[in-house]
C-alpha cells in the first residue's frame, strides 16, 4: 500500500464530518495557478481536506469552478491559500446536497 493510500485509510479511520464545497476561482497568474494546483492535489488528503471532486475551467483558464470534499470551508481555504493564494482570489459555499438538482451521488462518493 502506497503512502497516499495509507494516509487516506488513516484519515477515514477517524470519523469526520465531510461536506462538499464549491470554490469559485478568479485567477490572476494562470501558469502559476495551474502548476501549483497540480502540487496541491498530489498532497491529498491533508488536514481536513479529502479530495478535489471536479474542476471546470473556462476557455482562457483565468476562471474556474471546483467542487471539493472537506471538513469545513475554513480548512479548505487554509489549504488552498498555502498553494494558490497569491495567484487567485476564491469564494466558497457549502453545497446543500438535499436541495441539489443533478448532483451525481455516485460520482461524489
Gaussian input, Z-matrix of N, CA and C with variables (Angstrom, degrees):
# hf/3-21g

backbone

0 1
 N
 C     1     B1
 C     2     B2     1     A1
 N     3     B3     2     A2     1     D1
 C     4     B4     3     A3     2     D2
 C     5     B5     4     A4     3     D3
 N     6     B6     5     A5     4     D4
 C     7     B7     6     A6     5     D5
 C     8     B8     7     A7     6     D6
 N     9     B9     8     A8     7     D7
 C    10    B10     9     A9     8     D8
 C    11    B11    10    A10     9     D9
 N    12    B12    11    A11    10    D10
 C    13    B13    12    A12    11    D11
 C    14    B14    13    A13    12    D12
 N    15    B15    14    A14    13    D13
 C    16    B16    15    A15    14    D14
 C    17    B17    16    A16    15    D15
 N    18    B18    17    A17    16    D16
 C    19    B19    18    A18    17    D17
 C    20    B20    19    A19    18    D18
 N    21    B21    20    A20    19    D19
 C    22    B22    21    A21    20    D20
 C    23    B23    22    A22    21    D21
 N    24    B24    23    A23    22    D22
 C    25    B25    24    A24    23    D23
 C    26    B26    25    A25    24    D24
 N    27    B27    26    A26    25    D25
 C    28    B28    27    A27    26    D26
 C    29    B29    28    A28    27    D27
 N    30    B30    29    A29    28    D28
 C    31    B31    30    A30    29    D29
 C    32    B32    31    A31    30    D30
 N    33    B33    32    A32    31    D31
 C    34    B34    33    A33    32    D32
 C    35    B35    34    A34    33    D33
 N    36    B36    35    A35    34    D34
 C    37    B37    36    A36    35    D35
 C    38    B38    37    A37    36    D36
 N    39    B39    38    A38    37    D37
 C    40    B40    39    A39    38    D38
 C    41    B41    40    A40    39    D39
 N    42    B42    41    A41    40    D40
 C    43    B43    42    A42    41    D41
 C    44    B44    43    A43    42    D42
 N    45    B45    44    A44    43    D43
 C    46    B46    45    A45    44    D44
 C    47    B47    46    A46    45    D45
 N    48    B48    47    A47    46    D46
 C    49    B49    48    A48    47    D47
 C    50    B50    49    A49    48    D48
 N    51    B51    50    A50    49    D49
 C    52    B52    51    A51    50    D50
 C    53    B53    52    A52    51    D51
 N    54    B54    53    A53    52    D52
 C    55    B55    54    A54    53    D53
 C    56    B56    55    A55    54    D54
 N    57    B57    56    A56    55    D55
 C    58    B58    57    A57    56    D56
 C    59    B59    58    A58    57    D57
 N    60    B60    59    A59    58    D58
 C    61    B61    60    A60    59    D59
 C    62    B62    61    A61    60    D60
 N    63    B63    62    A62    61    D61
 C    64    B64    63    A63    62    D62
 C    65    B65    64    A64    63    D63
 N    66    B66    65    A65    64    D64
 C    67    B67    66    A66    65    D65
 C    68    B68    67    A67    66    D66
 N    69    B69    68    A68    67    D67
 C    70    B70    69    A69    68    D68
 C    71    B71    70    A70    69    D69
 N    72    B72    71    A71    70    D70
 C    73    B73    72    A72    71    D71
 C    74    B74    73    A73    72    D72
 N    75    B75    74    A74    73    D73
 C    76    B76    75    A75    74    D74
 C    77    B77    76    A76    75    D75
 N    78    B78    77    A77    76    D76
 C    79    B79    78    A78    77    D77
 C    80    B80    79    A79    78    D78
 N    81    B81    80    A80    79    D79
 C    82    B82    81    A81    80    D80
 C    83    B83    82    A82    81    D81
 N    84    B84    83    A83    82    D82
 C    85    B85    84    A84    83    D83
 C    86    B86    85    A85    84    D84
 N    87    B87    86    A86    85    D85
 C    88    B88    87    A87    86    D86
 C    89    B89    88    A88    87    D87
 N    90    B90    89    A89    88    D88
 C    91    B91    90    A90    89    D89
 C    92    B92    91    A91    90    D90
 N    93    B93    92    A92    91    D91
 C    94    B94    93    A93    92    D92
 C    95    B95    94    A94    93    D93
 N    96    B96    95    A95    94    D94
 C    97    B97    96    A96    95    D95
 C    98    B98    97    A97    96    D96
 N    99    B99    98    A98    97    D97
 C   100   B100    99    A99    98    D98
 C   101   B101   100   A100    99    D99
 N   102   B102   101   A101   100   D100
 C   103   B103   102   A102   101   D101
 C   104   B104   103   A103   102   D102
 N   105   B105   104   A104   103   D103
 C   106   B106   105   A105   104   D104
 C   107   B107   106   A106   105   D105
 N   108   B108   107   A107   106   D106
 C   109   B109   108   A108   107   D107
 C   110   B110   109   A109   108   D108
 N   111   B111   110   A110   109   D109
 C   112   B112   111   A111   110   D110
 C   113   B113   112   A112   111   D111
 N   114   B114   113   A113   112   D112
 C   115   B115   114   A114   113   D113
 C   116   B116   115   A115   114   D114
 N   117   B117   116   A116   115   D115
 C   118   B118   117   A117   116   D116
 C   119   B119   118   A118   117   D117
 N   120   B120   119   A119   118   D118
 C   121   B121   120   A120   119   D119
 C   122   B122   121   A121   120   D120
 N   123   B123   122   A122   121   D121
 C   124   B124   123   A123   122   D122
 C   125   B125   124   A124   123   D123
 N   126   B126   125   A125   124   D124
 C   127   B127   126   A126   125   D125
 C   128   B128   127   A127   126   D126
 N   129   B129   128   A128   127   D127
 C   130   B130   129   A129   128   D128
 C   131   B131   130   A130   129   D129
 N   132   B132   131   A131   130   D130
 C   133   B133   132   A132   131   D131
 C   134   B134   133   A133   132   D132
 N   135   B135   134   A134   133   D133
 C   136   B136   135   A135   134   D134
 C   137   B137   136   A136   135   D135
 N   138   B138   137   A137   136   D136
 C   139   B139   138   A138   137   D137
 C   140   B140   139   A139   138   D138
 N   141   B141   140   A140   139   D139
 C   142   B142   141   A141   140   D140
 C   143   B143   142   A142   141   D141
 N   144   B144   143   A143   142   D142
 C   145   B145   144   A144   143   D143
 C   146   B146   145   A145   144   D144
 N   147   B147   146   A146   145   D145
 C   148   B148   147   A147   146   D146
 C   149   B149   148   A148   147   D147
 N   150   B150   149   A149   148   D148
 C   151   B151   150   A150   149   D149
 C   152   B152   151   A151   150   D150
 N   153   B153   152   A152   151   D151
 C   154   B154   153   A153   152   D152
 C   155   B155   154   A154   153   D153
 N   156   B156   155   A155   154   D154
 C   157   B157   156   A156   155   D155
 C   158   B158   157   A157   156   D156
 N   159   B159   158   A158   157   D157
 C   160   B160   159   A159   158   D158
 C   161   B161   160   A160   159   D159
 N   162   B162   161   A161   160   D160
 C   163   B163   162   A162   161   D161
 C   164   B164   163   A163   162   D162
 N   165   B165   164   A164   163   D163
 C   166   B166   165   A165   164   D164
 C   167   B167   166   A166   165   D165
 N   168   B168   167   A167   166   D166
 C   169   B169   168   A168   167   D167
 C   170   B170   169   A169   168   D168
 N   171   B171   170   A170   169   D169
 C   172   B172   171   A171   170   D170
 C   173   B173   172   A172   171   D171
 N   174   B174   173   A173   172   D172
 C   175   B175   174   A174   173   D173
 C   176   B176   175   A175   174   D174
 N   177   B177   176   A176   175   D175
 C   178   B178   177   A177   176   D176
 C   179   B179   178   A178   177   D177
 N   180   B180   179   A179   178   D178
 C   181   B181   180   A180   179   D179
 C   182   B182   181   A181   180   D180
 N   183   B183   182   A182   181   D181
 C   184   B184   183   A183   182   D182
 C   185   B185   184   A184   183   D183
 N   186   B186   185   A185   184   D184
 C   187   B187   186   A186   185   D185
 C   188   B188   187   A187   186   D186
 N   189   B189   188   A188   187   D187
 C   190   B190   189   A189   188   D188
 C   191   B191   190   A190   189   D189
 N   192   B192   191   A191   190   D190
 C   193   B193   192   A192   191   D191
 C   194   B194   193   A193   192   D192
 N   195   B195   194   A194   193   D193
 C   196   B196   195   A195   194   D194
 C   197   B197   196   A196   195   D195
 N   198   B198   197   A197   196   D196
 C   199   B199   198   A198   197   D197
 C   200   B200   199   A199   198   D198
 N   201   B201   200   A200   199   D199
 C   202   B202   201   A201   200   D200
 C   203   B203   202   A202   201   D201
 N   204   B204   203   A203   202   D202
 C   205   B205   204   A204   203   D203
 C   206   B206   205   A205   204   D204
 N   207   B207   206   A206   205   D205
 C   208   B208   207   A207   206   D206
 C   209   B209   208   A208   207   D207
 N   210   B210   209   A209   208   D208
 C   211   B211   210   A210   209   D209
 C   212   B212   211   A211   210   D210
 N   213   B213   212   A212   211   D211
 C   214   B214   213   A213   212   D212
 C   215   B215   214   A214   213   D213
 N   216   B216   215   A215   214   D214
 C   217   B217   216   A216   215   D215
 C   218   B218   217   A217   216   D216
 N   219   B219   218   A218   217   D217
 C   220   B220   219   A219   218   D218
 C   221   B221   220   A220   219   D219
 N   222   B222   221   A221   220   D220
 C   223   B223   222   A222   221   D221
 C   224   B224   223   A223   222   D222
 N   225   B225   224   A224   223   D223
 C   226   B226   225   A225   224   D224
 C   227   B227   226   A226   225   D225
 N   228   B228   227   A227   226   D226
 C   229   B229   228   A228   227   D227
 C   230   B230   229   A229   228   D228
 N   231   B231   230   A230   229   D229
 C   232   B232   231   A231   230   D230
 C   233   B233   232   A232   231   D231
 N   234   B234   233   A233   232   D232
 C   235   B235   234   A234   233   D233
 C   236   B236   235   A235   234   D234
 N   237   B237   236   A236   235   D235
 C   238   B238   237   A237   236   D236
 C   239   B239   238   A238   237   D237
 N   240   B240   239   A239   238   D238
 C   241   B241   240   A240   239   D239
 C   242   B242   241   A241   240   D240
 N   243   B243   242   A242   241   D241
 C   244   B244   243   A243   242   D242
 C   245   B245   244   A244   243   D243
 N   246   B246   245   A245   244   D244
 C   247   B247   246   A246   245   D245
 C   248   B248   247   A247   246   D246
 N   249   B249   248   A248   247   D247
 C   250   B250   249   A249   248   D248
 C   251   B251   250   A250   249   D249
 N   252   B252   251   A251   250   D250
 C   253   B253   252   A252   251   D251
 C   254   B254   253   A253   252   D252
 N   255   B255   254   A254   253   D253
 C   256   B256   255   A255   254   D254
 C   257   B257   256   A256   255   D255
 N   258   B258   257   A257   256   D256
 C   259   B259   258   A258   257   D257
 C   260   B260   259   A259   258   D258
 N   261   B261   260   A260   259   D259
 C   262   B262   261   A261   260   D260
 C   263   B263   262   A262   261   D261
 N   264   B264   263   A263   262   D262
 C   265   B265   264   A264   263   D263
 C   266   B266   265   A265   264   D264
 N   267   B267   266   A266   265   D265
 C   268   B268   267   A267   266   D266
 C   269   B269   268   A268   267   D267
 N   270   B270   269   A269   268   D268
 C   271   B271   270   A270   269   D269
 C   272   B272   271   A271   270   D270
 N   273   B273   272   A272   271   D271
 C   274   B274   273   A273   272   D272
 C   275   B275   274   A274   273   D273
 N   276   B276   275   A275   274   D274
 C   277   B277   276   A276   275   D275
 C   278   B278   277   A277   276   D276
 N   279   B279   278   A278   277   D277
 C   280   B280   279   A279   278   D278
 C   281   B281   280   A280   279   D279
 N   282   B282   281   A281   280   D280
 C   283   B283   282   A282   281   D281
 C   284   B284   283   A283   282   D282
 N   285   B285   284   A284   283   D283
 C   286   B286   285   A285   284   D284
 C   287   B287   286   A286   285   D285
 N   288   B288   287   A287   286   D286
 C   289   B289   288   A288   287   D287
 C   290   B290   289   A289   288   D288
 N   291   B291   290   A290   289   D289
 C   292   B292   291   A291   290   D290
 C   293   B293   292   A292   291   D291
 N   294   B294   293   A293   292   D292
 C   295   B295   294   A294   293   D293
 C   296   B296   295   A295   294   D294
 N   297   B297   296   A296   295   D295
 C   298   B298   297   A297   296   D296
 C   299   B299   298   A298   297   D297
 N   300   B300   299   A299   298   D298
 C   301   B301   300   A300   299   D299
 C   302   B302   301   A301   300   D300
 N   303   B303   302   A302   301   D301
 C   304   B304   303   A303   302   D302
 C   305   B305   304   A304   303   D303
 N   306   B306   305   A305   304   D304
 C   307   B307   306   A306   305   D305
 C   308   B308   307   A307   306   D306
 N   309   B309   308   A308   307   D307
 C   310   B310   309   A309   308   D308
 C   311   B311   310   A310   309   D309
 N   312   B312   311   A311   310   D310
 C   313   B313   312   A312   311   D311
 C   314   B314   313   A313   312   D312
 N   315   B315   314   A314   313   D313
 C   316   B316   315   A315   314   D314
 C   317   B317   316   A316   315   D315
 N   318   B318   317   A317   316   D316
 C   319   B319   318   A318   317   D317
 C   320   B320   319   A319   318   D318
 N   321   B321   320   A320   319   D319
 C   322   B322   321   A321   320   D320
 C   323   B323   322   A322   321   D321
 N   324   B324   323   A323   322   D322
 C   325   B325   324   A324   323   D323
 C   326   B326   325   A325   324   D324

   B1=1.4547
   B2=1.5267
   B3=1.3511
   B4=1.4601
   B5=1.5154
   B6=1.3268
   B7=1.4683
   B8=1.5173
   B9=1.3427
   B10=1.4640
   B11=1.5163
   B12=1.3281
   B13=1.4668
   B14=1.5240
   B15=1.3303
   B16=1.4646
   B17=1.5211
   B18=1.3379
   B19=1.4648
   B20=1.5273
   B21=1.3494
   B22=1.4584
   B23=1.5262
   B24=1.3311
   B25=1.4620
   B26=1.5246
   B27=1.3358
   B28=1.4522
   B29=1.5214
   B30=1.3175
   B31=1.4654
   B32=1.5262
   B33=1.3332
   B34=1.4503
   B35=1.5164
   B36=1.3240
   B37=1.4564
   B38=1.5202
   B39=1.3208
   B40=1.4587
   B41=1.5168
   B42=1.3239
   B43=1.4609
   B44=1.5254
   B45=1.3343
   B46=1.4547
   B47=1.5201
   B48=1.3190
   B49=1.4520
   B50=1.5196
   B51=1.3317
   B52=1.4523
   B53=1.5214
   B54=1.3125
   B55=1.4533
   B56=1.5171
   B57=1.3211
   B58=1.4554
   B59=1.5237
   B60=1.3284
   B61=1.4635
   B62=1.5229
   B63=1.3303
   B64=1.4550
   B65=1.5164
   B66=1.3362
   B67=1.4627
   B68=1.5219
   B69=1.3269
   B70=1.4565
   B71=1.5250
   B72=1.3371
   B73=1.4625
   B74=1.5257
   B75=1.3147
   B76=1.4538
   B77=1.5207
   B78=1.3222
   B79=1.4684
   B80=1.5290
   B81=1.3422
   B82=1.4664
   B83=1.5244
   B84=1.3211
   B85=1.4715
   B86=1.5269
   B87=1.3206
   B88=1.4682
   B89=1.5228
   B90=1.3052
   B91=1.4718
   B92=1.5260
   B93=1.3209
   B94=1.4679
   B95=1.5332
   B96=1.3279
   B97=1.4598
   B98=1.5292
   B99=1.3297
   B100=1.4609
   B101=1.5209
   B102=1.3218
   B103=1.4698
   B104=1.5273
   B105=1.3235
   B106=1.4698
   B107=1.5233
   B108=1.3216
   B109=1.4645
   B110=1.5249
   B111=1.3241
   B112=1.4656
   B113=1.5251
   B114=1.3243
   B115=1.4664
   B116=1.5236
   B117=1.3335
   B118=1.4661
   B119=1.5183
   B120=1.3142
   B121=1.4663
   B122=1.5292
   B123=1.3279
   B124=1.4665
   B125=1.5328
   B126=1.3216
   B127=1.4645
   B128=1.5322
   B129=1.3089
   B130=1.4647
   B131=1.5195
   B132=1.3356
   B133=1.4652
   B134=1.5289
   B135=1.3385
   B136=1.4619
   B137=1.5239
   B138=1.3256
   B139=1.4721
   B140=1.5250
   B141=1.3182
   B142=1.4614
   B143=1.5113
   B144=1.3210
   B145=1.4602
   B146=1.5304
   B147=1.3317
   B148=1.4679
   B149=1.5214
   B150=1.3635
   B151=1.4618
   B152=1.5187
   B153=1.3121
   B154=1.4522
   B155=1.5191
   B156=1.3281
   B157=1.4631
   B158=1.5241
   B159=1.3297
   B160=1.4655
   B161=1.5152
   B162=1.3206
   B163=1.4647
   B164=1.5207
   B165=1.3409
   B166=1.4575
   B167=1.5317
   B168=1.3353
   B169=1.4707
   B170=1.5310
   B171=1.3462
   B172=1.4585
   B173=1.5212
   B174=1.3280
   B175=1.4678
   B176=1.5256
   B177=1.3263
   B178=1.4658
   B179=1.5217
   B180=1.3389
   B181=1.4687
   B182=1.5272
   B183=1.3386
   B184=1.4630
   B185=1.5262
   B186=1.3158
   B187=1.4648
   B188=1.5152
   B189=1.3227
   B190=1.4598
   B191=1.5268
   B192=1.3104
   B193=1.4590
   B194=1.5282
   B195=1.3210
   B196=1.4670
   B197=1.5184
   B198=1.3160
   B199=1.4635
   B200=1.5179
   B201=1.3262
   B202=1.4631
   B203=1.5168
   B204=1.3267
   B205=1.4530
   B206=1.5246
   B207=1.3419
   B208=1.4641
   B209=1.5238
   B210=1.3313
   B211=1.4643
   B212=1.5202
   B213=1.3277
   B214=1.4646
   B215=1.5189
   B216=1.3098
   B217=1.4586
   B218=1.5213
   B219=1.3091
   B220=1.4650
   B221=1.5301
   B222=1.3287
   B223=1.4661
   B224=1.5272
   B225=1.3270
   B226=1.4596
   B227=1.5251
   B228=1.3201
   B229=1.4623
   B230=1.5301
   B231=1.3116
   B232=1.4656
   B233=1.5302
   B234=1.3271
   B235=1.4601
   B236=1.5310
   B237=1.3245
   B238=1.4619
   B239=1.5260
   B240=1.3194
   B241=1.4654
   B242=1.5213
   B243=1.3176
   B244=1.4641
   B245=1.5226
   B246=1.3248
   B247=1.4632
   B248=1.5239
   B249=1.3390
   B250=1.4663
   B251=1.5210
   B252=1.3303
   B253=1.4635
   B254=1.5157
   B255=1.3138
   B256=1.4598
   B257=1.5240
   B258=1.3479
   B259=1.4618
   B260=1.5152
   B261=1.3372
   B262=1.4667
   B263=1.5283
   B264=1.3272
   B265=1.4716
   B266=1.5252
   B267=1.3194
   B268=1.4621
   B269=1.5292
   B270=1.3288
   B271=1.4618
   B272=1.5258
   B273=1.3277
   B274=1.4650
   B275=1.5265
   B276=1.3366
   B277=1.4623
   B278=1.5190
   B279=1.3311
   B280=1.4614
   B281=1.5195
   B282=1.3334
   B283=1.4560
   B284=1.5273
   B285=1.3073
   B286=1.4577
   B287=1.5227
   B288=1.3195
   B289=1.4645
   B290=1.5261
   B291=1.3225
   B292=1.4620
   B293=1.5176
   B294=1.3262
   B295=1.4626
   B296=1.5302
   B297=1.3198
   B298=1.4698
   B299=1.5224
   B300=1.3291
   B301=1.4542
   B302=1.5225
   B303=1.3185
   B304=1.4557
   B305=1.5159
   B306=1.3067
   B307=1.4579
   B308=1.5265
   B309=1.2941
   B310=1.4623
   B311=1.5384
   B312=1.3026
   B313=1.4766
   B314=1.5336
   B315=1.3287
   B316=1.4697
   B317=1.5169
   B318=1.3252
   B319=1.4562
   B320=1.5197
   B321=1.3079
   B322=1.4515
   B323=1.5164
   B324=1.3173
   B325=1.4699
   B326=1.5131
   A1=107.69
   A2=116.81
   A3=121.41
   A4=112.32
   A5=116.04
   A6=121.82
   A7=111.56
   A8=117.49
   A9=120.76
   A10=111.81
   A11=116.88
   A12=121.28
   A13=111.45
   A14=117.10
   A15=120.39
   A16=110.82
   A17=115.32
   A18=120.59
   A19=109.91
   A20=116.46
   A21=120.67
   A22=111.10
   A23=117.92
   A24=121.37
   A25=110.62
   A26=116.86
   A27=120.42
   A28=110.71
   A29=116.39
   A30=122.03
   A31=110.72
   A32=116.59
   A33=119.41
   A34=113.92
   A35=117.89
   A36=119.83
   A37=109.57
   A38=115.93
   A39=121.58
   A40=106.79
   A41=117.56
   A42=120.49
   A43=109.24
   A44=115.47
   A45=121.02
   A46=108.24
   A47=115.19
   A48=120.22
   A49=108.38
   A50=116.13
   A51=120.83
   A52=109.70
   A53=115.44
   A54=121.78
   A55=108.86
   A56=115.40
   A57=120.72
   A58=107.93
   A59=114.98
   A60=121.54
   A61=108.97
   A62=115.74
   A63=121.33
   A64=107.94
   A65=115.52
   A66=121.73
   A67=107.55
   A68=114.78
   A69=121.77
   A70=106.93
   A71=116.80
   A72=122.18
   A73=110.37
   A74=116.61
   A75=122.98
   A76=104.90
   A77=116.53
   A78=121.94
   A79=109.95
   A80=115.90
   A81=122.05
   A82=112.05
   A83=116.54
   A84=122.03
   A85=107.40
   A86=114.60
   A87=119.27
   A88=113.30
   A89=118.02
   A90=119.78
   A91=110.99
   A92=117.03
   A93=121.54
   A94=111.13
   A95=115.92
   A96=121.00
   A97=110.93
   A98=116.98
   A99=119.89
   A100=112.45
   A101=118.48
   A102=118.83
   A103=110.41
   A104=117.67
   A105=120.94
   A106=111.24
   A107=116.96
   A108=121.29
   A109=111.50
   A110=116.65
   A111=120.49
   A112=110.67
   A113=116.32
   A114=120.93
   A115=111.32
   A116=117.64
   A117=119.50
   A118=111.71
   A119=118.37
   A120=121.05
   A121=110.88
   A122=117.15
   A123=120.44
   A124=112.96
   A125=118.35
   A126=122.05
   A127=112.85
   A128=117.92
   A129=121.41
   A130=111.27
   A131=118.79
   A132=127.45
   A133=111.65
   A134=115.15
   A135=119.99
   A136=110.53
   A137=116.85
   A138=124.27
   A139=114.80
   A140=116.52
   A141=120.55
   A142=114.81
   A143=118.07
   A144=121.80
   A145=107.13
   A146=116.95
   A147=119.97
   A148=112.38
   A149=116.30
   A150=117.44
   A151=112.06
   A152=113.63
   A153=123.08
   A154=106.31
   A155=117.61
   A156=121.77
   A157=110.96
   A158=117.37
   A159=122.70
   A160=110.72
   A161=115.72
   A162=123.25
   A163=108.42
   A164=116.43
   A165=121.95
   A166=109.90
   A167=117.92
   A168=119.86
   A169=111.08
   A170=115.57
   A171=119.03
   A172=109.78
   A173=116.77
   A174=121.18
   A175=113.36
   A176=117.46
   A177=120.76
   A178=112.95
   A179=116.83
   A180=123.23
   A181=113.62
   A182=117.51
   A183=119.67
   A184=112.81
   A185=116.80
   A186=123.53
   A187=106.93
   A188=116.20
   A189=119.31
   A190=109.39
   A191=115.40
   A192=122.60
   A193=106.63
   A194=116.57
   A195=121.47
   A196=109.98
   A197=115.58
   A198=122.06
   A199=106.76
   A200=115.26
   A201=123.23
   A202=109.79
   A203=116.11
   A204=122.51
   A205=106.91
   A206=115.45
   A207=120.60
   A208=109.78
   A209=115.28
   A210=121.03
   A211=112.32
   A212=116.77
   A213=120.19
   A214=110.11
   A215=115.80
   A216=121.48
   A217=109.36
   A218=117.12
   A219=121.04
   A220=112.10
   A221=117.31
   A222=118.67
   A223=110.72
   A224=118.00
   A225=120.34
   A226=110.76
   A227=117.03
   A228=120.90
   A229=111.32
   A230=116.92
   A231=120.66
   A232=110.77
   A233=116.18
   A234=120.67
   A235=111.35
   A236=116.81
   A237=120.35
   A238=112.09
   A239=116.88
   A240=120.64
   A241=111.44
   A242=117.47
   A243=121.30
   A244=112.84
   A245=117.79
   A246=120.92
   A247=113.73
   A248=116.95
   A249=119.47
   A250=113.81
   A251=116.69
   A252=121.27
   A253=114.95
   A254=117.92
   A255=119.23
   A256=112.81
   A257=118.15
   A258=121.39
   A259=112.90
   A260=117.39
   A261=119.62
   A262=111.42
   A263=113.59
   A264=121.37
   A265=106.16
   A266=117.36
   A267=122.72
   A268=111.17
   A269=115.81
   A270=121.95
   A271=106.70
   A272=116.11
   A273=121.83
   A274=110.94
   A275=115.68
   A276=120.74
   A277=109.51
   A278=114.63
   A279=121.30
   A280=108.67
   A281=117.10
   A282=122.16
   A283=109.19
   A284=116.48
   A285=122.40
   A286=105.83
   A287=117.10
   A288=121.77
   A289=112.73
   A290=117.23
   A291=120.57
   A292=112.28
   A293=118.24
   A294=121.87
   A295=112.81
   A296=117.38
   A297=120.95
   A298=111.18
   A299=114.98
   A300=122.08
   A301=106.56
   A302=116.80
   A303=120.97
   A304=114.37
   A305=118.07
   A306=120.78
   A307=107.83
   A308=116.61
   A309=122.41
   A310=108.50
   A311=116.65
   A312=121.87
   A313=111.78
   A314=117.98
   A315=120.67
   A316=110.68
   A317=117.38
   A318=121.49
   A319=111.16
   A320=116.86
   A321=121.70
   A322=113.28
   A323=118.78
   A324=119.55
   A325=111.89
   D1=129.25
   D2=-179.42
   D3=-74.81
   D4=168.01
   D5=-178.39
   D6=-59.26
   D7=-41.46
   D8=179.54
   D9=-60.32
   D10=-43.37
   D11=179.62
   D12=-67.98
   D13=-38.32
   D14=176.49
   D15=-63.48
   D16=-44.13
   D17=179.07
   D18=-59.54
   D19=-44.94
   D20=-179.24
   D21=-66.21
   D22=-41.71
   D23=179.15
   D24=-61.91
   D25=-44.26
   D26=178.58
   D27=-64.68
   D28=-43.87
   D29=-178.28
   D30=-57.21
   D31=-44.17
   D32=-176.76
   D33=-89.88
   D34=-0.84
   D35=172.25
   D36=-75.52
   D37=-21.80
   D38=174.59
   D39=-93.15
   D40=126.39
   D41=-178.80
   D42=-70.13
   D43=116.95
   D44=179.48
   D45=-129.82
   D46=146.83
   D47=175.55
   D48=-88.04
   D49=120.98
   D50=179.85
   D51=-111.77
   D52=154.02
   D53=177.60
   D54=-135.34
   D55=161.28
   D56=173.63
   D57=-96.92
   D58=134.48
   D59=-173.99
   D60=-129.09
   D61=132.81
   D62=173.55
   D63=-92.71
   D64=133.98
   D65=175.92
   D66=-121.20
   D67=126.27
   D68=177.40
   D69=-104.61
   D70=113.04
   D71=-177.60
   D72=-100.27
   D73=131.83
   D74=165.76
   D75=-108.85
   D76=117.41
   D77=-167.36
   D78=-104.54
   D79=127.51
   D80=-179.13
   D81=-92.68
   D82=-39.07
   D83=-179.14
   D84=-125.94
   D85=93.86
   D86=-170.66
   D87=-62.69
   D88=-43.80
   D89=-177.95
   D90=-60.75
   D91=-45.74
   D92=179.31
   D93=-65.16
   D94=-43.55
   D95=-179.33
   D96=-58.66
   D97=-51.51
   D98=-174.44
   D99=-70.55
   D100=-33.62
   D101=176.26
   D102=-70.82
   D103=-38.97
   D104=176.42
   D105=-66.49
   D106=-33.65
   D107=179.34
   D108=-62.18
   D109=-38.79
   D110=177.54
   D111=-59.91
   D112=-42.16
   D113=-179.95
   D114=-66.30
   D115=-44.56
   D116=-175.82
   D117=-66.01
   D118=-35.18
   D119=178.66
   D120=-69.29
   D121=-33.89
   D122=-178.53
   D123=-68.38
   D124=-15.78
   D125=-177.09
   D126=-98.44
   D127=8.27
   D128=-177.36
   D129=-87.28
   D130=152.95
   D131=-6.81
   D132=-73.83
   D133=154.85
   D134=-176.21
   D135=-158.63
   D136=126.71
   D137=172.43
   D138=41.48
   D139=56.17
   D140=175.10
   D141=87.76
   D142=-2.10
   D143=176.94
   D144=-109.39
   D145=115.32
   D146=-176.16
   D147=-83.40
   D148=-54.87
   D149=-173.31
   D150=-164.97
   D151=161.59
   D152=169.37
   D153=-91.56
   D154=121.77
   D155=-176.39
   D156=-87.48
   D157=-49.70
   D158=-177.66
   D159=-146.73
   D160=153.23
   D161=175.50
   D162=-133.62
   D163=130.57
   D164=-178.51
   D165=-129.51
   D166=85.46
   D167=178.45
   D168=-81.32
   D169=157.81
   D170=173.35
   D171=-84.03
   D172=179.79
   D173=-175.35
   D174=-61.95
   D175=-34.27
   D176=-177.22
   D177=-93.37
   D178=-0.01
   D179=176.64
   D180=64.45
   D181=18.33
   D182=178.79
   D183=-104.84
   D184=2.20
   D185=172.28
   D186=-138.10
   D187=147.08
   D188=-178.63
   D189=-157.65
   D190=140.18
   D191=172.72
   D192=-113.19
   D193=131.01
   D194=179.16
   D195=-127.61
   D196=150.99
   D197=170.95
   D198=-113.08
   D199=126.72
   D200=-179.02
   D201=-120.07
   D202=157.98
   D203=170.82
   D204=-116.81
   D205=121.45
   D206=-176.21
   D207=-155.26
   D208=168.90
   D209=178.49
   D210=-71.46
   D211=-34.96
   D212=-177.50
   D213=-160.19
   D214=161.87
   D215=174.27
   D216=-63.02
   D217=-37.57
   D218=-178.47
   D219=-61.87
   D220=-46.60
   D221=-178.96
   D222=-69.86
   D223=-34.67
   D224=176.61
   D225=-66.81
   D226=-43.92
   D227=177.74
   D228=-59.00
   D229=-44.38
   D230=178.89
   D231=-61.22
   D232=-43.97
   D233=179.86
   D234=-63.10
   D235=-48.92
   D236=-178.11
   D237=-66.43
   D238=-38.52
   D239=-179.73
   D240=-58.81
   D241=-37.25
   D242=179.72
   D243=-63.76
   D244=-28.41
   D245=-176.01
   D246=-103.78
   D247=-42.32
   D248=-171.40
   D249=-124.80
   D250=6.10
   D251=-174.62
   D252=-57.32
   D253=-34.91
   D254=-178.52
   D255=-85.91
   D256=-7.94
   D257=-178.40
   D258=-104.13
   D259=-8.79
   D260=-174.50
   D261=-158.02
   D262=167.93
   D263=173.49
   D264=-118.02
   D265=137.86
   D266=-176.30
   D267=-118.92
   D268=147.82
   D269=164.35
   D270=-129.00
   D271=151.12
   D272=-169.63
   D273=-132.86
   D274=151.34
   D275=163.14
   D276=-155.72
   D277=148.66
   D278=177.91
   D279=-79.52
   D280=136.43
   D281=177.24
   D282=-76.28
   D283=131.01
   D284=172.36
   D285=-84.63
   D286=96.26
   D287=-173.72
   D288=-62.86
   D289=-36.14
   D290=-178.56
   D291=-69.24
   D292=-32.20
   D293=-177.89
   D294=-94.71
   D295=-3.41
   D296=-176.89
   D297=-71.29
   D298=144.80
   D299=174.49
   D300=-113.04
   D301=128.33
   D302=177.56
   D303=82.06
   D304=8.72
   D305=177.85
   D306=-74.80
   D307=117.30
   D308=-176.13
   D309=-81.28
   D310=101.25
   D311=-177.37
   D312=-61.53
   D313=-36.67
   D314=179.97
   D315=-66.62
   D316=-40.67
   D317=178.76
   D318=-65.05
   D319=-35.61
   D320=-177.08
   D321=-82.93
   D322=-10.45
   D323=-178.26
   D324=-88.15

